[in-house]
Amino acid sequence: MRVMPPNAARATLVSNGSTGRGRAMPMRYEFRVTGRLSAAVAGAFPELDKVLAPEQTLLFGQVTDEAHLYGLLLRFQDLGLQVVEMRQLPEG
């Protein structure tokens, strides 16, 4: 699994619209996972949309803060899923 270092993840979650009090603004992320996820496994990520691709599954959606991001990564790990790419999507 390729994961950004903690400081890099923190930097991407704080947007220009921050109040300056350390509050993170929601950002959209995409997670590329090896294999085609079954409906049952994809159901472990109700907050993310799913798109099946050849030999991979793309999961994407709002990540509310750093704790949410790390929680998603832990769910991937707990389910034995291999995240081959994680990226922040452009706003809009």
Secondary structure as UniProt FT lines:
FT   HELIX           6..13
FT   TURN            16..17
FT   STRAND          27..34
FT   HELIX           39..42
FT   TURN            43..44
FT   TURN            46..47
FT   STRAND          49..53
FT   TURN            54..55
FT   STRAND          56..63
FT   HELIX           66..78
FT   TURN            79..80
FT   STRAND          83..88
//
